Amino acid sequence: MKLRSMSVALCAALLMGGVAPAALAQVKTYSAKAFYETTSYRAAPDAGFSFSPDGKSLLISGDQTGVYNVCALPVAGGAATPLTTSTTNATFAISWFPKDARVLFSADGGGNELSHVYVRGLDGAVKDLTPGDKVKAGFVGWTASGDHFWLYTNERDAKTFDVYAYDAKTYARTLVFQNSGYELGDISPDGATLALSKPRTSADGNLYLVNLRGKGEPRMITPHTGNVSYDVYGFTPDGKALVYATDEHGEFSQAWTYALAGGAKAALIKADWDVQSISYSKSGRYRVSTLNADASTQLTLLDQKTGQAVKLTGLPDGDIGAVRFNHDESAIAVAVASDTSPVDIFVADLKSGQAKRLTKAQNPAIAESDLVEASVARFKSYDGLEVPGVLYRPKDASAAKPVPAIVLVHGGPGGQSRKGYNPMVQHLVNHGYAVYAINNRGSSGYGKTFFHLDDKKHGDVDLKDVVASKGWLQGKDWIADDGIAVVGGSYGGYMTAAALAFQPDVFDAGIDIFGVTNWVRTLTSIPPWWASFKESLYDEMGDPATDGARHRAISPLFHAKNIKKPLLVIQGANDPRVLKVESDELVAEVKAGGTPVEYVVFPDEGHGFLKRDNRIKASDAYVDFLDKYLKK
């Protein structure tokens, strides 16, 4: 947050998490529709080609029509050209072909997560490369020559993903790896080596390499004692080393390299935060790395030839991500987002560092000055543990005009609330609600000790953090003591229902967004493609075969009679993770107990809402519900 030339009092107000209302002009109130009439842009994955072969277009996904479609965005500026025209299923860009204007993209069926990979030919005709009613497939990468690409699919066995090499001309395919229960990592540019991971518990696992030309068995490369977590970033462009993540050497994940010839390991990046990502330009001259630094992304673009970081100019304040190189590495595309502005796409010349904006995602009807920047705020929980979170303070909130508040709980359970643009949150804040997006114990991003504090203690120690945050909020003179709700999606939806069921007198209302209500059923009905990390999931949450009694004890459904504060439940009918029946049964039980309960079901959504109209309806439902029960 920039503290330009302003009074000492205003600076203090900013540092406390909000702007002194007397110093501000009247803030305009906007509808949910206004917030969602932004355009959401997504970059194509780094493993593909984002720049067209002629360098004139960027491949992106955008929801200009209300449904995500694949677009070609002119690098010189101007409107994007749609390459797909779906009116139902969200469709996402994967890659240009390296030598012509064909395109790979993916789509599922109404949020069921059974994504297929498609190719759009030069004539615009579309072909499904991974057909099948129950198939889930995705993209791995391209060979260095561009003659083949790799896809994964679970068509042989719903529980695991095999890898196929596809001929870039004929689409004929060859099985290159038959999986027996590993998680896929990356394939070396020459196609010779596949990296795999296999979690053993939520804190421990190993990495493996497979010689795809020798058809050998996976070879473990991470012998260790104790609990050590590993993950794959990718191979170096020359194919000589694997770059991987490990927390073996401290609290946070560091980036290390493993030399394929000889097996030597060496530290690459160490920091006081998790190394979030490592990627390279195709030639290897440039290395892109990011840190997850206190709920924000810190990016470094290193020119390995000079040893200096590339400095970009002409970009707005915010997190920079999704760096994509053109073919000759003279330019990059980047995505930039801030608390008050959605993701926009820029292109920058690597010689000068000068960037140019290609998109304007924010609805022009919304003044960015009316939106709120977030602050990272910490409090002492019930046992003295410091718990972080992201705090949004309405601009007119004051001791003279205290506002109702929301404790917002992320999914996971090991997720993280981060700074950045969130239209749902900005809509709530704009309508007079403070929002505290808590990163309760068990959240990622704050070290492995913090991450594992809730293992097999879900609905207990993490819920106590959520309850404690309410008391901390009440201690602020600009927050109304008697108007604090709990809201969350997925695991956060579970925490919402758990708070109302197990601490029925704490919060004044709750919004459960596709939350787990019956852990006994959820843990025995996980999607089959989660099989590779089921053991790790059960290690953290408990095995339903032996831990069923505890799962029942922490499941809100079986304690719904205790819920006496108003509840709103939102659910996607096609959700493969939290089945609709979870929400159906909770709503029925709460209604039978005489507690006010409202229920919204989207028939064409899954675990998260991708269609603009549905997101608008959901946000309207949140505000209408909270206005009814929190604003006295």
Secondary structure, 3 states (H helix, E strand, C coil): CCCCCCCHHHHHHHHCCCCCHHHCCCCCCCCHHHHHCCCCEEECCCCCCCECCCCCEEEEEECCCCCCEEEEEECCCCCCEECCCCCCCCEEEEEECCCCCCEEEEECCCCCCCCEEEEECCCCCEEECCCCCCCCEEEEEECCCCCEEEEEECCCCCCCCEEEEEECCCCCEEEEECCCCCEEEEECCCCCEEEEEEECCCCCEEEEEEECCCCCCCEECCCCCCCCCEEEEEECCCCCEEEEEECCCCCCCEEEEEECCCCCEEEEECCCCEEEEEEECCCCCEEEEEEEECCEEEEEEEECCCCEECCCECCCCCEEEEEEECCCCCEEEEEEEECCEEEEEEEEECCCCEEEECCCCCCCCCCHHHCCCCEEEEEECCCCCEEEEEEECCCCCCCCCCEEEEEEECCCCCCCCCCCCCHHHHHHHHCCCEEEEECCCCCCCCCHHHHCCCCCCCCCHHHHHHHHHHHHHHCCCCEEEEEEEEEEECHHHHHHHHHHHHCCCCCCEEEEECCCCCHHHHCCCCCHHHHHHHHHHHHHHCCHHHHHHHHHHCCHHHHHHHCCCCEEEEEECCCCCCCHHHHHHHHHHHHHCCCCEEEEEECCCCCCCCCHHHHHHHHHHHHHHHHHHHCC
